[in-house]
Amino acid sequence: MNEAEKLKKATYHLWTFTASKMIAMLGANVMAFGISLYILAMTGSAMSFATNMICSVLPRALVAPLAGYIADNFSKKRTILIAQAGTILTVGGLLLYTETVGMSVYAIYIATVFNTICSAFSGVTFSSAIATLVNPERLQRAMSFNQMSMSVAAIGGPVIGGMMYGFFNMDVFLMVNMVAYAIAFCLEATMDFNLYSTRGEDTKKEKMWGGLKSGFHYIKQRNVIKTIMWVALWINLFFSAIAVGGTYIIIELLKVESTHFGFIEASGALGMLLASLYFATRSEVKVPLRFSKISLLLLAGSVGLAVIPLVTDFSYIAIVIFYLIIYFIFAIFEMGINMPIGVYMQKIIAEEYRGRVFGLMETMAMSMMPIGMVVYGMLYDTLPATIILPVTSVIIIIISLVMLRSSILKEAHPEYYEKAALPEGVANTTT
């Protein structure tokens, strides 16, 4: 295949995987919305709802390293298609059970666990394959489109699910999910996951335990990658302050109506969508780690500002508008952190280790979510939010300044800092 044909195929990939991801995520979000309402309506128990959330997080955190090993040592295309087929079969099994026995919460829990495992394999493998699907010059655009598809699904899923809930039973939600994943399966079956691969065909497969150990060793030997992973771990822990506290502050303390809170959360999805469009249309960030550090500091400052309505005499409309803006800003800065680092990681991680690195990152990030929710849940029950959020903001700023210090930035981008250190005029005379 010549270069022109590869570029044409890469363009096809850019649109095909965006469409497949959007359709699959839309189906998943519609079903998740319906299942959430069904569990609450059937049990009236917050614990049952929380159990289903755990079933959608914990299995993914546990199997992500294994998914990374599979992605690095076996066919990415086959892995993704098997995972997608697994999702279709799981939902189909739940539909069959519902038709023959009747819907039960325990059946939903089991289906959620299997769906989550399949999602881990397809998600980690897709993350490790983006750099082989498109040419390097369009890597940032591809990742932006990927995020854009998830943002559209995050906005559209609850809207479609909400409209369907009043007119259809749970069976229809399950069928929508199956059709969405079947369409995604067909689209992904046409893609060449080795288009820009740099691996030789004679690359030996590693045994599972040895492969996982070599993945850890690869990360350990690379200071910048290791630092990024630790930053991701701590940030996921401390940003639970917003994940838990945002709802608590806005609904419980400030008494904002649930309908208006829905608009506030939608503003965050809109912010992600617009930020994705921005990164898709601009040139690649030249010093991604510095860009992400600045975005992280701005996001940390925004967390501290989120307490303003609690210490001022805002009207109800002013409170809603304030949090619409804050959640929108959160999403913009979050994309400013994730997008440059995501592109940078795709480029600096060797292809044969990408799956394991992204799998381990996912495990670290997702394992922090339930811990952070428990910790901040207890903190909000014992301390005022006016203390928790400013302190959390300061902690995140300290983490940013210490872990993403100048020496790490210079190690990550030596070409930029060496050029910046040259006396004026010297840079122009060097070749």
KOLRO-875265 format. One record per residue (C-alpha): residue in one letter; x negated, y, z. Coordinates in Angstrom, 1 decimal, decimal comma, always signed. Last residue first. Layout:
BEGIN
{'a'; {X; Y; Z}}
...
//
This chain:
BEGIN
{'t'; {-20,8; +23,6; +11,7}}
{'t'; {-22,0; +26,2; +14,1}}
{'t'; {-22,4; +29,9; +13,1}}
{'n'; {-18,8; +30,9; +14,1}}
{'a'; {-19,0; +29,3; +17,5}}
{'v'; {-22,2; +31,3; +18,3}}
{'g'; {-20,6; +34,7; +17,6}}
{'e'; {-19,3; +35,2; +21,1}}
{'p'; {-21,2; +33,0; +23,5}}
{'l'; {-20,1; +29,3; +23,7}}
{'a'; {-18,0; +28,3; +26,7}}
{'a'; {-14,7; +28,3; +24,8}}
{'k'; {-16,2; +25,8; +22,3}}
{'e'; {-17,3; +23,5; +25,1}}
{'y'; {-13,9; +23,8; +26,7}}
{'y'; {-12,0; +22,9; +23,5}}
{'e'; {-14,2; +20,0; +22,4}}
{'p'; {-14,4; +18,6; +26,0}}
{'h'; {-10,6; +18,2; +26,2}}
{'a'; {-9,8; +15,4; +28,7}}
{'e'; {-13,1; +15,7; +30,6}}
{'k'; {-12,7; +19,5; +30,6}}
{'l'; {-9,1; +19,2; +31,9}}
{'i'; {-10,3; +16,8; +34,6}}
{'s'; {-13,1; +19,2; +35,7}}
{'s'; {-10,6; +22,1; +35,7}}
{'r'; {-8,2; +20,5; +38,2}}
{'l'; {-5,2; +18,4; +37,2}}
{'m'; {-5,2; +16,4; +40,4}}
{'v'; {-5,9; +19,3; +42,8}}
{'l'; {-3,9; +22,2; +41,1}}
{'s'; {-0,9; +20,0; +40,1}}
{'i'; {-0,8; +18,2; +43,5}}
{'i'; {-0,9; +21,5; +45,3}}
{'i'; {+1,9; +22,9; +43,1}}
{'i'; {+4,0; +19,8; +43,8}}
{'i'; {+3,5; +20,1; +47,6}}
{'v'; {+4,5; +23,8; +47,4}}
{'s'; {+7,7; +23,0; +45,6}}
{'t'; {+8,5; +20,2; +48,1}}
{'v'; {+8,1; +22,7; +50,9}}
{'p'; {+10,4; +25,2; +49,2}}
{'l'; {+13,0; +22,5; +48,5}}
{'i'; {+13,1; +20,9; +51,9}}
{'i'; {+13,2; +24,1; +54,1}}
{'t'; {+16,3; +25,8; +52,5}}
{'a'; {+17,8; +22,3; +52,1}}
{'p'; {+18,3; +22,1; +55,9}}
{'l'; {+16,8; +19,1; +57,6}}
{'t'; {+18,3; +15,9; +59,1}}
{'d'; {+20,7; +14,5; +56,5}}
{'y'; {+18,8; +16,1; +53,6}}
{'l'; {+15,6; +14,3; +54,8}}
{'m'; {+17,3; +10,9; +55,0}}
{'g'; {+18,5; +11,1; +51,3}}
{'y'; {+15,1; +12,6; +50,4}}
{'v'; {+13,3; +9,5; +51,6}}
{'v'; {+15,9; +7,0; +50,2}}
{'m'; {+16,0; +8,8; +46,8}}
{'g'; {+12,2; +9,0; +46,7}}
{'i'; {+11,8; +5,3; +47,3}}
{'p'; {+14,5; +4,5; +44,7}}
{'m'; {+12,7; +6,6; +42,1}}
{'m'; {+9,1; +5,8; +43,0}}
{'s'; {+9,4; +2,3; +41,6}}
{'m'; {+10,5; +3,7; +38,3}}
{'a'; {+7,4; +5,9; +37,9}}
{'m'; {+4,9; +3,2; +38,9}}
{'t'; {+6,6; +0,5; +36,8}}
{'e'; {+6,9; +2,8; +33,8}}
{'m'; {+3,3; +3,7; +34,0}}
{'l'; {+2,4; +0,0; +34,2}}
{'g'; {+4,3; -0,7; +31,1}}
{'f'; {+2,9; +2,3; +29,3}}
{'v'; {-0,7; +1,1; +30,1}}
{'r'; {+0,1; -2,5; +29,2}}
{'g'; {+1,8; -1,7; +25,9}}
{'r'; {-0,9; +0,7; +24,9}}
{'y'; {-3,8; -1,7; +25,5}}
{'e'; {-4,5; -3,1; +22,0}}
{'e'; {-3,8; +0,3; +20,4}}
{'a'; {-6,5; +2,0; +22,3}}
{'i'; {-5,2; +4,8; +24,5}}
{'i'; {-6,4; +8,3; +23,4}}
{'k'; {-3,8; +9,0; +20,7}}
{'q'; {-0,6; +7,7; +22,3}}
{'m'; {-1,6; +9,3; +25,6}}
{'y'; {-2,0; +12,7; +24,1}}
{'v'; {+1,4; +12,5; +22,4}}
{'g'; {+3,0; +11,6; +25,7}}
{'i'; {+1,1; +14,2; +27,6}}
{'p'; {+2,2; +16,9; +25,2}}
{'m'; {+5,9; +15,7; +25,4}}
{'n'; {+6,2; +15,0; +29,1}}
{'i'; {+5,2; +18,3; +30,8}}
{'g'; {+6,8; +20,8; +28,4}}
{'m'; {+9,8; +18,5; +28,3}}
{'e'; {+10,1; +18,8; +32,0}}
{'f'; {+9,7; +22,6; +31,7}}
{'i'; {+12,7; +22,8; +29,3}}
{'a'; {+14,8; +20,4; +31,4}}
{'f'; {+14,2; +22,3; +34,6}}
{'i'; {+15,0; +25,6; +32,8}}
{'f'; {+18,4; +24,3; +31,7}}
{'y'; {+19,0; +23,0; +35,2}}
{'i'; {+18,1; +26,5; +36,6}}
{'i'; {+20,2; +28,4; +34,1}}
{'l'; {+23,4; +26,4; +34,7}}
{'y'; {+22,5; +26,6; +38,4}}
{'f'; {+22,7; +30,4; +38,4}}
{'i'; {+25,8; +30,5; +36,2}}
{'v'; {+27,7; +28,2; +38,7}}
{'i'; {+26,5; +30,2; +41,7}}
{'a'; {+27,3; +33,6; +40,0}}
{'i'; {+30,9; +32,3; +39,2}}
{'y'; {+31,4; +31,3; +42,9}}
{'s'; {+30,1; +34,7; +44,1}}
{'f'; {+26,5; +34,8; +45,5}}
{'d'; {+25,9; +36,0; +49,1}}
{'t'; {+22,2; +35,0; +49,4}}
{'v'; {+20,3; +32,3; +51,3}}
{'l'; {+22,0; +29,2; +49,9}}
{'p'; {+22,3; +30,7; +46,4}}
{'i'; {+18,5; +31,2; +46,4}}
{'v'; {+17,6; +27,5; +47,2}}
{'a'; {+16,9; +26,6; +43,5}}
{'l'; {+14,0; +29,1; +43,4}}
{'g'; {+11,7; +26,6; +45,1}}
{'v'; {+12,4; +24,0; +42,4}}
{'s'; {+11,8; +26,6; +39,7}}
{'g'; {+8,3; +27,2; +41,1}}
{'a'; {+7,5; +23,5; +40,7}}
{'l'; {+8,8; +23,6; +37,1}}
{'l'; {+6,5; +26,5; +36,4}}
{'l'; {+3,5; +24,6; +37,9}}
{'l'; {+4,4; +21,5; +35,9}}
{'s'; {+4,7; +23,5; +32,7}}
{'i'; {+1,2; +25,1; +33,3}}
{'k'; {-0,2; +21,6; +33,9}}
{'s'; {+1,5; +20,2; +30,8}}
{'f'; {-0,1; +22,9; +28,6}}
{'r'; {-3,5; +22,2; +30,2}}
{'l'; {-3,1; +18,5; +29,5}}
{'p'; {-2,0; +19,1; +25,9}}
{'v'; {-4,8; +21,3; +24,7}}
{'k'; {-4,1; +21,7; +21,0}}
{'v'; {-0,3; +21,2; +21,2}}
{'e'; {+0,8; +19,8; +17,8}}
{'s'; {+2,3; +22,2; +15,4}}
{'r'; {+5,9; +23,4; +15,9}}
{'t'; {+9,1; +22,0; +14,4}}
{'a'; {+9,6; +18,8; +16,5}}
{'f'; {+8,3; +20,4; +19,6}}
{'y'; {+11,0; +23,1; +19,4}}
{'l'; {+13,7; +20,6; +18,5}}
{'s'; {+12,8; +18,5; +21,5}}
{'a'; {+13,0; +21,6; +23,7}}
{'l'; {+16,4; +22,4; +22,4}}
{'l'; {+17,6; +18,8; +23,2}}
{'m'; {+16,0; +18,8; +26,6}}
{'g'; {+17,7; +22,1; +27,5}}
{'l'; {+21,1; +20,8; +26,2}}
{'a'; {+20,7; +17,7; +28,5}}
{'g'; {+20,0; +20,1; +31,4}}
{'s'; {+23,0; +22,3; +30,5}}
{'a'; {+25,1; +19,1; +30,6}}
{'e'; {+24,3; +18,7; +34,3}}
{'i'; {+25,6; +22,2; +35,0}}
{'f'; {+28,7; +21,6; +32,8}}
{'g'; {+29,5; +18,4; +34,9}}
{'f'; {+29,0; +20,5; +38,0}}
{'h'; {+31,8; +22,7; +36,7}}
{'t'; {+34,1; +19,8; +36,5}}
{'s'; {+33,1; +18,5; +39,9}}
{'e'; {+34,1; +21,8; +41,5}}
{'v'; {+31,3; +23,7; +43,3}}
{'k'; {+31,6; +23,5; +47,1}}
{'l'; {+28,2; +25,3; +47,9}}
{'l'; {+27,1; +22,8; +50,5}}
{'e'; {+28,7; +19,6; +49,3}}
{'i'; {+28,9; +20,0; +45,5}}
{'i'; {+25,9; +22,2; +44,6}}
{'i'; {+23,6; +21,3; +47,5}}
{'y'; {+24,3; +17,5; +47,5}}
{'t'; {+24,2; +17,2; +43,7}}
{'g'; {+20,9; +19,0; +43,4}}
{'g'; {+19,5; +17,3; +46,5}}
{'v'; {+19,3; +13,8; +45,3}}
{'a'; {+17,8; +14,2; +41,8}}
{'i'; {+16,3; +17,6; +42,9}}
{'a'; {+14,3; +16,4; +45,9}}
{'s'; {+13,8; +13,2; +43,9}}
{'f'; {+11,3; +15,4; +42,1}}
{'f'; {+8,8; +14,5; +44,9}}
{'l'; {+8,5; +10,8; +44,1}}
{'n'; {+8,5; +11,1; +40,3}}
{'i'; {+5,9; +13,8; +40,6}}
{'w'; {+3,7; +11,6; +42,8}}
{'l'; {+3,8; +8,7; +40,3}}
{'a'; {+3,4; +10,8; +37,2}}
{'v'; {+0,3; +12,6; +38,8}}
{'w'; {-1,1; +9,2; +39,6}}
{'m'; {-0,6; +8,0; +36,0}}
{'i'; {-2,2; +11,2; +34,5}}
{'t'; {-5,2; +10,7; +36,8}}
{'k'; {-5,8; +7,1; +35,7}}
{'i'; {-5,6; +8,2; +32,1}}
{'v'; {-8,1; +10,9; +32,7}}
{'n'; {-10,5; +8,7; +34,7}}
{'r'; {-10,7; +5,9; +32,2}}
{'q'; {-12,4; +2,8; +33,7}}
{'k'; {-9,6; +2,0; +36,0}}
{'i'; {-7,1; +2,1; +33,2}}
{'y'; {-9,0; -0,5; +31,1}}
{'h'; {-9,5; -2,7; +34,2}}
{'f'; {-5,8; -2,7; +34,9}}
{'g'; {-5,1; -3,8; +31,3}}
{'s'; {-7,9; -6,4; +31,6}}
{'k'; {-6,1; -7,8; +34,7}}
{'l'; {-2,7; -8,0; +32,9}}
{'g'; {-4,3; -9,8; +29,9}}
{'g'; {-6,2; -12,2; +32,2}}
{'w'; {-2,9; -13,1; +33,9}}
{'m'; {-1,0; -13,5; +30,6}}
{'k'; {-3,7; -15,2; +28,5}}
{'e'; {-5,2; -13,0; +25,9}}
{'k'; {-4,3; -13,2; +22,2}}
{'k'; {-7,3; -13,0; +19,9}}
{'t'; {-7,5; -10,3; +17,3}}
{'d'; {-8,0; -12,0; +13,9}}
{'e'; {-5,5; -9,7; +12,1}}
{'g'; {-7,6; -6,7; +13,0}}
{'r'; {-6,0; -3,9; +14,9}}
{'t'; {-5,8; -0,4; +13,5}}
{'s'; {-2,0; -0,3; +13,0}}
{'y'; {-0,7; +2,5; +10,8}}
{'l'; {+2,1; +0,5; +9,1}}
{'n'; {+2,0; -2,4; +11,6}}
{'f'; {+5,6; -1,9; +13,0}}
{'d'; {+7,1; -2,1; +9,5}}
{'m'; {+10,8; -1,2; +9,9}}
{'t'; {+13,8; -2,9; +8,2}}
{'a'; {+14,7; -5,1; +11,2}}
{'e'; {+14,9; -1,8; +13,2}}
{'l'; {+18,0; -0,7; +11,2}}
{'c'; {+19,8; -4,0; +11,6}}
{'f'; {+19,2; -4,2; +15,3}}
{'a'; {+20,3; -0,6; +15,8}}
{'i'; {+23,6; -1,5; +14,1}}
{'a'; {+24,0; -4,6; +16,3}}
{'y'; {+23,2; -2,5; +19,3}}
{'a'; {+26,0; +0,0; +18,6}}
{'v'; {+28,5; -2,8; +17,8}}
{'m'; {+27,7; -4,5; +21,0}}
{'n'; {+28,1; -1,3; +23,1}}
{'v'; {+31,4; -0,4; +21,5}}
{'m'; {+32,6; -4,0; +22,2}}
{'l'; {+31,8; -3,6; +25,9}}
{'f'; {+33,6; -0,3; +26,2}}
{'v'; {+36,6; -1,9; +24,3}}
{'d'; {+36,8; -4,7; +26,8}}
{'m'; {+36,9; -2,3; +29,7}}
{'n'; {+40,4; -1,1; +28,9}}
{'f'; {+41,2; +1,7; +26,5}}
{'f'; {+43,2; +5,0; +26,6}}
{'g'; {+42,2; +7,0; +29,7}}
{'y'; {+38,6; +5,7; +29,7}}
{'m'; {+38,0; +6,4; +26,0}}
{'m'; {+37,9; +10,2; +26,4}}
{'g'; {+35,6; +10,0; +29,3}}
{'g'; {+33,3; +7,5; +27,6}}
{'i'; {+33,1; +9,7; +24,5}}
{'v'; {+32,1; +12,7; +26,7}}
{'p'; {+29,9; +10,6; +29,0}}
{'g'; {+27,9; +9,2; +26,0}}
{'g'; {+27,7; +12,4; +24,0}}
{'i'; {+25,5; +14,5; +26,2}}
{'a'; {+23,1; +11,7; +27,2}}
{'a'; {+23,2; +10,2; +23,7}}
{'v'; {+22,2; +13,6; +22,2}}
{'s'; {+19,4; +13,9; +24,7}}
{'m'; {+18,2; +10,3; +24,0}}
{'s'; {+18,1; +11,1; +20,2}}
{'m'; {+16,2; +14,3; +20,9}}
{'q'; {+13,6; +12,4; +23,0}}
{'n'; {+12,9; +10,1; +20,0}}
{'f'; {+12,9; +13,1; +17,6}}
{'s'; {+10,3; +14,8; +19,8}}
{'m'; {+8,2; +11,6; +19,9}}
{'a'; {+8,3; +11,4; +16,1}}
{'r'; {+7,5; +15,1; +15,7}}
{'q'; {+4,5; +14,8; +18,1}}
{'l'; {+3,3; +11,8; +16,1}}
{'r'; {+3,7; +13,5; +12,7}}
{'e'; {+0,0; +14,2; +12,0}}
{'p'; {-1,0; +10,8; +13,3}}
{'n'; {+1,0; +9,0; +10,6}}
{'v'; {+4,1; +7,2; +11,7}}
{'l'; {+5,1; +3,7; +12,8}}
{'t'; {+1,8; +2,6; +14,4}}
{'a'; {+1,7; +5,6; +16,8}}
{'i'; {+5,3; +4,8; +17,9}}
{'a'; {+4,5; +1,2; +18,7}}
{'s'; {+3,5; +1,4; +22,4}}
{'s'; {+6,7; +3,3; +23,3}}
{'f'; {+8,8; +0,9; +21,2}}
{'t'; {+7,3; -2,1; +23,1}}
{'v'; {+8,0; -0,4; +26,5}}
{'g'; {+11,6; +0,3; +25,6}}
{'s'; {+12,4; -3,0; +23,9}}
{'f'; {+11,0; -5,1; +26,8}}
{'a'; {+12,4; -2,9; +29,5}}
{'s'; {+15,8; -2,7; +27,8}}
{'c'; {+16,0; -6,5; +27,7}}
{'i'; {+15,3; -6,6; +31,5}}
{'t'; {+17,9; -3,9; +32,2}}
{'n'; {+20,5; -5,7; +30,1}}
{'f'; {+19,8; -8,9; +32,1}}
{'v'; {+20,2; -7,1; +35,4}}
{'t'; {+23,3; -5,2; +34,2}}
{'a'; {+24,9; -8,5; +33,1}}
{'i'; {+24,4; -10,0; +36,6}}
{'y'; {+25,7; -6,9; +38,4}}
{'i'; {+28,8; -6,8; +36,0}}
{'a'; {+29,6; -10,4; +36,7}}
{'y'; {+29,3; -9,7; +40,4}}
{'v'; {+31,8; -6,8; +40,1}}
{'s'; {+34,4; -9,1; +38,4}}
{'m'; {+36,3; -8,9; +35,1}}
{'g'; {+38,7; -11,7; +34,4}}
{'v'; {+38,2; -15,5; +33,8}}
{'t'; {+38,6; -16,1; +30,1}}
{'e'; {+38,6; -12,6; +28,5}}
{'t'; {+36,3; -11,0; +31,1}}
{'y'; {+33,8; -13,9; +30,8}}
{'l'; {+33,8; -13,6; +27,0}}
{'l'; {+33,1; -9,8; +27,3}}
{'l'; {+30,3; -10,4; +29,8}}
{'g'; {+28,8; -13,0; +27,5}}
{'g'; {+29,0; -10,6; +24,6}}
{'v'; {+27,3; -7,9; +26,7}}
{'t'; {+24,5; -10,4; +27,4}}
{'l'; {+24,4; -11,6; +23,8}}
{'i'; {+24,1; -8,1; +22,4}}
{'t'; {+21,4; -7,2; +25,0}}
{'g'; {+19,4; -10,3; +24,2}}
{'a'; {+19,7; -9,5; +20,4}}
{'q'; {+18,1; -6,1; +21,2}}
{'a'; {+15,3; -7,8; +23,2}}
{'i'; {+14,7; -10,4; +20,4}}
{'l'; {+14,6; -7,5; +17,8}}
{'i'; {+12,1; -5,5; +19,9}}
{'t'; {+9,8; -8,5; +20,6}}
{'r'; {+9,9; -9,6; +16,9}}
{'k'; {+8,9; -6,1; +15,7}}
{'k'; {+6,2; -5,8; +18,3}}
{'s'; {+4,6; -9,1; +17,3}}
{'f'; {+2,7; -10,5; +20,2}}
{'n'; {-0,3; -9,6; +22,4}}
{'d'; {+0,1; -5,9; +23,2}}
{'a'; {+3,9; -5,8; +23,4}}
{'i'; {+4,0; -9,0; +25,5}}
{'y'; {+1,5; -7,6; +27,9}}
{'g'; {+3,5; -4,3; +28,2}}
{'a'; {+6,7; -6,3; +28,8}}
{'l'; {+4,9; -8,2; +31,6}}
{'p'; {+3,9; -4,8; +33,1}}
{'a'; {+7,6; -3,6; +32,7}}
{'v'; {+9,1; -6,7; +34,4}}
{'l'; {+9,3; -5,4; +38,0}}
{'a'; {+10,2; -1,7; +37,3}}
{'r'; {+12,9; -2,8; +34,8}}
{'p'; {+14,4; -5,3; +37,3}}
{'l'; {+14,6; -2,5; +40,0}}
{'v'; {+16,3; +0,2; +37,9}}
{'s'; {+19,6; -1,0; +36,5}}
{'c'; {+20,3; -3,5; +39,2}}
{'i'; {+19,6; -0,7; +41,8}}
{'m'; {+22,3; +1,5; +40,0}}
{'n'; {+24,7; -1,4; +40,2}}
{'t'; {+24,1; -1,7; +43,9}}
{'a'; {+24,6; +2,1; +44,3}}
{'f'; {+28,1; +1,8; +42,8}}
{'s'; {+29,0; -1,2; +45,1}}
{'m'; {+27,7; +0,9; +48,0}}
{'a'; {+29,8; +3,9; +47,1}}
{'s'; {+32,8; +1,6; +47,5}}
{'g'; {+36,3; +2,3; +46,0}}
{'t'; {+36,1; -1,3; +44,8}}
{'m'; {+38,1; -1,4; +41,6}}
{'a'; {+38,2; +2,3; +40,7}}
{'l'; {+34,5; +2,9; +41,7}}
{'i'; {+33,4; -0,2; +39,8}}
{'y'; {+35,5; +0,8; +36,7}}
{'l'; {+34,2; +4,4; +36,7}}
{'s'; {+30,6; +3,2; +36,7}}
{'i'; {+31,4; +0,5; +34,1}}
{'g'; {+32,9; +3,0; +31,7}}
{'f'; {+30,0; +5,5; +32,0}}
{'a'; {+27,5; +2,7; +31,6}}
{'m'; {+29,3; +1,5; +28,5}}
{'v'; {+29,3; +4,9; +26,9}}
{'n'; {+25,7; +5,4; +27,9}}
{'a'; {+24,6; +2,1; +26,3}}
{'g'; {+26,5; +2,7; +23,1}}
{'l'; {+25,0; +6,2; +22,8}}
{'m'; {+21,6; +4,8; +23,6}}
{'a'; {+21,9; +2,2; +20,8}}
{'i'; {+23,1; +4,8; +18,3}}
{'m'; {+20,5; +7,4; +19,2}}
{'k'; {+17,6; +4,9; +19,2}}
{'s'; {+18,7; +3,4; +15,8}}
{'a'; {+19,0; +6,9; +14,3}}
{'t'; {+15,6; +8,1; +15,6}}
{'f'; {+14,1; +4,8; +14,5}}
{'t'; {+15,4; +5,2; +11,0}}
{'w'; {+14,5; +8,9; +10,6}}
{'l'; {+10,9; +8,7; +11,5}}
{'h'; {+10,5; +5,2; +10,0}}
{'y'; {+11,7; +6,4; +6,6}}
{'t'; {+9,1; +9,3; +6,8}}
{'a'; {+6,4; +6,7; +7,7}}
{'k'; {+7,5; +4,6; +4,6}}
{'k'; {+7,0; +7,6; +2,4}}
{'l'; {+3,7; +8,4; +4,0}}
{'k'; {+2,6; +4,8; +3,5}}
{'e'; {+3,6; +4,9; -0,1}}
{'a'; {+1,6; +8,0; -0,7}}
{'e'; {-1,4; +6,5; +1,1}}
{'n'; {-1,5; +3,3; -1,0}}
{'m'; {+0,0; +0,0; +0,0}}
//
